[in-house]
Amino acid sequence: MSDFFSTLADEFPQVGSGLWVTVQATVLGSSLALLLSFALGLAAGSRLLLVRGVSRTVVEFFRGTSLYIQLFWLYYAMPQLTGYELTPVLCGVVAFGLNYGAYGSEIVRGAINSVPRAQYEAAVALNMTPFHRMRKVILPQAWVQMIPSFTNLLIQLLKCTPLLWLISAADLMTVIQTVRDRTGESLTAYLTLLAVYFVLAYALTLMMNLLERTAKRRLGLHPGGRSLLRTRSAEPTLTAGGAR
C-alpha cells in the first residue's frame, strides 16, 4: 500500500491532469446533454409531425444503441468514413452528450407535460405568446421537477467517464491504472478510484441540491434547511399552482 501511495505522489502532476480530463469530460458532456435534452424534449411536443418524428427517431436511436459502440464508432469508424479525426476527450464528450441527451429529452418532455393544464390556460388568457408562455410559466415549474432526474443522469455520466480509458484518453482511470501496473497494488488502486468518484459524485449532488433550492425559491416555495444535504427522492414536486 505504501508503495502505491508513494508512486502516486511521484505521479501527482499526471494525477491532477487525469482528474482534470475526467472533470472536463463530465462538464462538457453534461452541457451537451442538457442542450440536446431541451432541444429534443421540446421538439417532441411540437405540433408538426415531421419535427416530432425526427425527435423520436434520434432519441430511440441513441437510447437503443450501446454507449460503448457509440464511443468506438466516433473514435475508430468516423475518421474512416468522413476523414475527420476527433481527440479522445472530444469523442467522449460527443458520445456522452448524445447518449445522455436522448435520455434527458424524456425528462424534459415528461416534466413539461406534468405542468397542470390550468397553467397553460391562464397564460393563454393573459394573451402571452407561445414563447413567453413556455419561458415565463411552463419551464420555471417544469425545471424544478427536472432537477432530481437530471442529477441522476449527471452522476451516471460521471461514472461512465472511465470508458475514456478504452480510447487512450489520459483520464483519472488511465493514471491510476498506470500506477497499479507499476506497483501491482490492485486493491489499493481501485479503492482509491472508488473514493475519488464517490467524492466527485457527492459534490455534484450538493451542487444540484443547491440549484433545486434556488429554483424552488423562485417559485415561492420554501425548502427546509436540510434540503441541501438530502438525497434524491421520488417524491413529486409542488408546482407554483400547488398541484402535485
C-alpha positions as a LaTeX table, in Angstrom:
\begin{tabular}{lrrr}
\hline
Residue & $x$ (\AA) & $y$ (\AA) & $z$ (\AA) \\
\hline
Met1 & 0.00 & 0.00 & 0.00 \\
Ser2 & 2.82 & 2.39 & 0.88 \\
Asp3 & 4.44 & 1.70 & $-2.50$ \\
Phe4 & 1.22 & 2.64 & $-4.26$ \\
Phe5 & 0.78 & 5.98 & $-2.49$ \\
Ser6 & 4.46 & 6.88 & $-2.80$ \\
Thr7 & 4.29 & 6.20 & $-6.54$ \\
Leu8 & 1.01 & 8.11 & $-6.71$ \\
Ala9 & 2.70 & 11.08 & $-5.02$ \\
Asp10 & 5.54 & 10.94 & $-7.53$ \\
Glu11 & 2.99 & 10.98 & $-10.35$ \\
Phe12 & 0.96 & 13.82 & $-8.81$ \\
Pro13 & 1.12 & 16.10 & $-11.90$ \\
Gln14 & $-0.24$ & 13.26 & $-14.04$ \\
Val15 & $-2.92$ & 12.55 & $-11.42$ \\
Gly16 & $-4.00$ & 16.19 & $-11.50$ \\
Ser17 & $-4.04$ & 16.15 & $-15.28$ \\
Gly18 & $-6.09$ & 12.94 & $-15.34$ \\
Leu19 & $-8.57$ & 14.35 & $-12.83$ \\
Trp20 & $-8.93$ & 17.48 & $-14.95$ \\
Val21 & $-9.69$ & 15.35 & $-18.03$ \\
Thr22 & $-12.37$ & 13.48 & $-16.06$ \\
Val23 & $-13.95$ & 16.72 & $-14.83$ \\
Gln24 & $-13.71$ & 18.29 & $-18.28$ \\
Ala25 & $-15.42$ & 15.33 & $-19.94$ \\
Thr26 & $-18.14$ & 15.39 & $-17.29$ \\
Val27 & $-18.84$ & 19.12 & $-17.52$ \\
Leu28 & $-18.72$ & 19.37 & $-21.32$ \\
Gly29 & $-20.59$ & 16.10 & $-21.83$ \\
Ser30 & $-23.35$ & 17.11 & $-19.43$ \\
Ser31 & $-23.60$ & 20.57 & $-21.04$ \\
Leu32 & $-24.11$ & 19.00 & $-24.46$ \\
Ala33 & $-26.56$ & 16.50 & $-22.98$ \\
Leu34 & $-28.56$ & 19.31 & $-21.35$ \\
Leu35 & $-28.71$ & 21.25 & $-24.62$ \\
Leu36 & $-29.87$ & 18.19 & $-26.55$ \\
Ser37 & $-32.33$ & 17.26 & $-23.80$ \\
Phe38 & $-34.19$ & 20.53 & $-24.19$ \\
Ala39 & $-33.94$ & 20.58 & $-27.99$ \\
Leu40 & $-35.28$ & 17.04 & $-28.39$ \\
Gly41 & $-37.71$ & 17.27 & $-25.46$ \\
Leu42 & $-39.33$ & 20.44 & $-26.77$ \\
Ala43 & $-39.36$ & 19.07 & $-30.32$ \\
Ala44 & $-41.24$ & 16.01 & $-29.05$ \\
Gly45 & $-44.14$ & 18.31 & $-28.11$ \\
Ser46 & $-44.23$ & 20.13 & $-31.44$ \\
Arg47 & $-47.45$ & 20.27 & $-33.44$ \\
Leu48 & $-45.50$ & 19.38 & $-36.59$ \\
Leu49 & $-45.41$ & 15.66 & $-37.28$ \\
Leu50 & $-42.03$ & 15.90 & $-39.02$ \\
Val51 & $-40.41$ & 17.60 & $-36.03$ \\
Arg52 & $-41.88$ & 15.06 & $-33.61$ \\
Gly53 & $-40.80$ & 12.23 & $-35.87$ \\
Val54 & $-37.20$ & 13.44 & $-36.12$ \\
Ser55 & $-37.03$ & 13.91 & $-32.35$ \\
Arg56 & $-38.40$ & 10.42 & $-31.65$ \\
Thr57 & $-36.05$ & 8.81 & $-34.19$ \\
Val58 & $-32.96$ & 10.45 & $-32.71$ \\
Val59 & $-33.99$ & 9.62 & $-29.13$ \\
Glu60 & $-34.78$ & 5.98 & $-29.87$ \\
Phe61 & $-31.56$ & 5.51 & $-31.85$ \\
Phe62 & $-29.22$ & 6.78 & $-29.15$ \\
Arg63 & $-31.18$ & 5.12 & $-26.35$ \\
Gly64 & $-31.32$ & 1.85 & $-28.25$ \\
Thr65 & $-27.61$ & 1.58 & $-29.09$ \\
Ser66 & $-24.76$ & 0.95 & $-26.70$ \\
Leu67 & $-22.69$ & 3.84 & $-25.37$ \\
Tyr68 & $-19.62$ & 1.65 & $-25.88$ \\
Ile69 & $-20.39$ & 1.26 & $-29.59$ \\
Gln70 & $-21.15$ & 4.97 & $-29.99$ \\
Leu71 & $-17.82$ & 5.85 & $-28.38$ \\
Phe72 & $-15.86$ & 3.37 & $-30.50$ \\
Trp73 & $-17.68$ & 4.44 & $-33.66$ \\
Leu74 & $-16.78$ & 8.09 & $-33.13$ \\
Tyr75 & $-13.15$ & 7.27 & $-32.39$ \\
Tyr76 & $-12.39$ & 4.44 & $-34.83$ \\
Ala77 & $-15.06$ & 4.38 & $-37.57$ \\
Met78 & $-15.93$ & 8.02 & $-38.17$ \\
Pro79 & $-12.39$ & 9.03 & $-39.30$ \\
Gln80 & $-12.52$ & 6.35 & $-41.99$ \\
Leu81 & $-15.95$ & 7.49 & $-43.12$ \\
Thr82 & $-15.52$ & 11.27 & $-43.00$ \\
Gly83 & $-11.77$ & 11.87 & $-42.92$ \\
Tyr84 & $-12.09$ & 13.86 & $-39.68$ \\
Glu85 & $-10.49$ & 12.56 & $-36.51$ \\
Leu86 & $-11.63$ & 13.76 & $-33.08$ \\
Thr87 & $-9.44$ & 13.76 & $-29.99$ \\
Pro88 & $-10.25$ & 11.06 & $-27.42$ \\
Val89 & $-11.70$ & 13.57 & $-24.96$ \\
Leu90 & $-13.86$ & 15.20 & $-27.63$ \\
Cys91 & $-15.11$ & 11.76 & $-28.73$ \\
Gly92 & $-16.11$ & 11.11 & $-25.13$ \\
Val93 & $-17.87$ & 14.46 & $-24.81$ \\
Val94 & $-19.86$ & 13.91 & $-28.01$ \\
Ala95 & $-20.75$ & 10.30 & $-27.14$ \\
Phe96 & $-21.80$ & 11.17 & $-23.59$ \\
Gly97 & $-23.76$ & 14.19 & $-24.78$ \\
Leu98 & $-25.68$ & 12.29 & $-27.46$ \\
Asn99 & $-26.43$ & 9.27 & $-25.29$ \\
Tyr100 & $-27.49$ & 11.07 & $-22.14$ \\
Gly101 & $-29.16$ & 13.85 & $-24.12$ \\
Ala102 & $-31.52$ & 11.22 & $-25.54$ \\
Tyr103 & $-32.43$ & 10.04 & $-22.04$ \\
Gly104 & $-32.68$ & 13.63 & $-20.78$ \\
Ser105 & $-35.16$ & 14.55 & $-23.51$ \\
Glu106 & $-37.70$ & 12.21 & $-21.91$ \\
Ile107 & $-37.17$ & 14.00 & $-18.60$ \\
Val108 & $-37.89$ & 17.35 & $-20.26$ \\
Arg109 & $-40.93$ & 16.03 & $-22.13$ \\
Gly110 & $-42.38$ & 14.41 & $-19.02$ \\
Ala111 & $-41.81$ & 17.43 & $-16.80$ \\
Ile112 & $-43.42$ & 19.80 & $-19.28$ \\
Asn113 & $-46.43$ & 17.51 & $-19.68$ \\
Ser114 & $-46.81$ & 17.30 & $-15.89$ \\
Val115 & $-47.41$ & 21.05 & $-15.51$ \\
Pro116 & $-51.14$ & 21.48 & $-14.73$ \\
Arg117 & $-53.28$ & 22.33 & $-17.72$ \\
Ala118 & $-54.67$ & 25.30 & $-15.82$ \\
Gln119 & $-51.26$ & 26.98 & $-16.05$ \\
Tyr120 & $-51.38$ & 26.80 & $-19.86$ \\
Glu121 & $-54.92$ & 28.13 & $-19.91$ \\
Ala122 & $-54.06$ & 31.02 & $-17.60$ \\
Ala123 & $-51.12$ & 32.00 & $-19.81$ \\
Val124 & $-53.34$ & 31.92 & $-22.90$ \\
Ala125 & $-55.94$ & 34.03 & $-21.10$ \\
Leu126 & $-53.23$ & 36.61 & $-20.44$ \\
Asn127 & $-52.58$ & 36.74 & $-24.20$ \\
Met128 & $-49.00$ & 35.51 & $-23.85$ \\
Thr129 & $-47.19$ & 34.27 & $-26.94$ \\
Pro130 & $-46.18$ & 30.57 & $-27.06$ \\
Phe131 & $-42.55$ & 31.55 & $-26.47$ \\
His132 & $-43.38$ & 33.65 & $-23.41$ \\
Arg133 & $-45.78$ & 31.00 & $-22.09$ \\
Met134 & $-43.01$ & 28.48 & $-22.19$ \\
Arg135 & $-40.30$ & 30.75 & $-20.78$ \\
Lys136 & $-42.31$ & 32.55 & $-18.11$ \\
Val137 & $-44.89$ & 29.99 & $-16.98$ \\
Ile138 & $-44.21$ & 26.41 & $-18.06$ \\
Leu139 & $-40.44$ & 25.96 & $-17.89$ \\
Pro140 & $-39.93$ & 27.50 & $-14.41$ \\
Gln141 & $-42.38$ & 24.97 & $-12.98$ \\
Ala142 & $-41.13$ & 22.06 & $-15.08$ \\
Trp143 & $-37.48$ & 22.85 & $-14.32$ \\
Val144 & $-37.95$ & 22.16 & $-10.61$ \\
Gln145 & $-39.26$ & 18.70 & $-11.45$ \\
Met146 & $-36.43$ & 18.00 & $-13.88$ \\
Ile147 & $-33.56$ & 18.65 & $-11.47$ \\
Pro148 & $-33.70$ & 15.39 & $-9.41$ \\
Ser149 & $-33.74$ & 13.27 & $-12.57$ \\
Phe150 & $-31.02$ & 15.36 & $-14.18$ \\
Thr151 & $-28.93$ & 14.85 & $-11.04$ \\
Asn152 & $-29.14$ & 11.10 & $-11.51$ \\
Leu153 & $-28.19$ & 11.40 & $-15.18$ \\
Leu154 & $-25.25$ & 13.64 & $-14.33$ \\
Ile155 & $-23.89$ & 11.14 & $-11.82$ \\
Gln156 & $-24.37$ & 8.31 & $-14.31$ \\
Leu157 & $-22.43$ & 10.32 & $-16.89$ \\
Leu158 & $-19.62$ & 10.89 & $-14.40$ \\
Lys159 & $-19.44$ & 7.16 & $-13.70$ \\
Cys160 & $-19.10$ & 6.47 & $-17.43$ \\
Thr161 & $-16.00$ & 8.64 & $-17.85$ \\
Pro162 & $-13.62$ & 5.69 & $-17.14$ \\
Leu163 & $-14.66$ & 4.45 & $-20.59$ \\
Leu164 & $-12.31$ & 7.11 & $-21.94$ \\
Trp165 & $-9.50$ & 4.78 & $-20.92$ \\
Leu166 & $-10.62$ & 2.42 & $-23.70$ \\
Ile167 & $-9.84$ & 5.04 & $-26.37$ \\
Ser168 & $-6.50$ & 6.08 & $-24.86$ \\
Ala169 & $-7.64$ & 9.29 & $-23.16$ \\
Ala170 & $-5.39$ & 10.27 & $-20.24$ \\
Asp171 & $-8.18$ & 10.48 & $-17.67$ \\
Leu172 & $-8.06$ & 9.59 & $-13.98$ \\
Met173 & $-8.70$ & 5.92 & $-14.69$ \\
Thr174 & $-5.72$ & 5.79 & $-17.05$ \\
Val175 & $-3.37$ & 7.35 & $-14.48$ \\
Ile176 & $-4.47$ & 5.08 & $-11.64$ \\
Gln177 & $-4.22$ & 2.06 & $-13.93$ \\
Thr178 & $-0.64$ & 3.04 & $-14.79$ \\
Val179 & 0.28 & 3.32 & $-11.11$ \\
Arg180 & $-1.39$ & $-0.02$ & $-10.45$ \\
Asp181 & 0.61 & $-1.69$ & $-13.21$ \\
Arg182 & 3.85 & $-0.30$ & $-11.75$ \\
Thr183 & 3.13 & $-1.32$ & $-8.14$ \\
Gly184 & 0.85 & $-4.34$ & $-8.51$ \\
Glu185 & $-1.48$ & $-2.88$ & $-5.85$ \\
Ser186 & $-4.86$ & $-3.66$ & $-7.44$ \\
Leu187 & $-6.90$ & $-3.44$ & $-4.22$ \\
Thr188 & $-5.48$ & $-0.05$ & $-3.20$ \\
Ala189 & $-5.74$ & 1.34 & $-6.73$ \\
Tyr190 & $-9.40$ & 0.52 & $-7.20$ \\
Leu191 & $-10.33$ & 1.55 & $-3.66$ \\
Thr192 & $-8.71$ & 4.91 & $-4.41$ \\
Leu193 & $-10.77$ & 5.20 & $-7.59$ \\
Leu194 & $-13.95$ & 4.34 & $-5.69$ \\
Ala195 & $-13.23$ & 7.04 & $-3.11$ \\
Val196 & $-12.42$ & 9.71 & $-5.72$ \\
Tyr197 & $-15.52$ & 9.03 & $-7.79$ \\
Phe198 & $-17.68$ & 8.99 & $-4.67$ \\
Val199 & $-16.37$ & 12.42 & $-3.65$ \\
Leu200 & $-16.97$ & 13.79 & $-7.16$ \\
Ala201 & $-20.48$ & 12.35 & $-7.31$ \\
Tyr202 & $-21.41$ & 13.71 & $-3.89$ \\
Ala203 & $-20.07$ & 17.15 & $-4.81$ \\
Leu204 & $-22.27$ & 17.11 & $-7.91$ \\
Thr205 & $-25.26$ & 16.08 & $-5.77$ \\
Leu206 & $-24.70$ & 19.02 & $-3.42$ \\
Met207 & $-24.45$ & 21.42 & $-6.36$ \\
Met208 & $-27.68$ & 20.14 & $-7.88$ \\
Asn209 & $-29.44$ & 20.31 & $-4.50$ \\
Leu210 & $-28.42$ & 23.95 & $-4.27$ \\
Leu211 & $-29.74$ & 24.53 & $-7.78$ \\
Glu212 & $-33.03$ & 22.89 & $-6.81$ \\
Arg213 & $-33.35$ & 25.11 & $-3.72$ \\
Thr214 & $-32.82$ & 28.19 & $-5.87$ \\
Ala215 & $-35.39$ & 27.07 & $-8.44$ \\
Lys216 & $-37.97$ & 26.38 & $-5.72$ \\
Arg217 & $-37.44$ & 29.78 & $-4.10$ \\
Arg218 & $-38.10$ & 31.46 & $-7.43$ \\
Leu219 & $-41.49$ & 29.74 & $-7.48$ \\
Gly220 & $-42.28$ & 30.97 & $-3.99$ \\
Leu221 & $-41.63$ & 27.57 & $-2.41$ \\
His222 & $-39.52$ & 27.39 & 0.73 \\
Pro223 & $-37.49$ & 24.18 & 1.06 \\
Gly224 & $-36.38$ & 23.16 & 4.52 \\
Gly225 & $-32.92$ & 23.82 & 5.85 \\
Arg226 & $-31.87$ & 20.18 & 5.37 \\
Ser227 & $-32.79$ & 20.05 & 1.68 \\
Leu228 & $-29.26$ & 20.89 & 0.59 \\
Leu229 & $-27.88$ & 17.69 & 2.13 \\
Arg230 & $-30.78$ & 15.36 & 1.39 \\
Thr231 & $-30.51$ & 12.52 & $-1.07$ \\
Arg232 & $-32.56$ & 12.22 & $-4.24$ \\
Ser233 & $-36.13$ & 11.05 & $-3.76$ \\
Ala234 & $-39.01$ & 10.12 & $-5.99$ \\
Glu235 & $-41.47$ & 12.39 & $-4.22$ \\
Pro236 & $-43.45$ & 14.65 & $-6.55$ \\
Thr237 & $-42.57$ & 18.33 & $-6.55$ \\
Leu238 & $-45.11$ & 21.03 & $-5.83$ \\
Thr239 & $-45.73$ & 23.44 & $-8.69$ \\
Ala240 & $-46.45$ & 27.11 & $-8.26$ \\
Gly241 & $-50.14$ & 26.35 & $-8.53$ \\
Gly242 & $-49.97$ & 23.93 & $-5.63$ \\
Ala243 & $-50.62$ & 20.81 & $-7.68$ \\
Arg244 & $-48.51$ & 17.66 & $-7.26$ \\
\hline
\end{tabular}
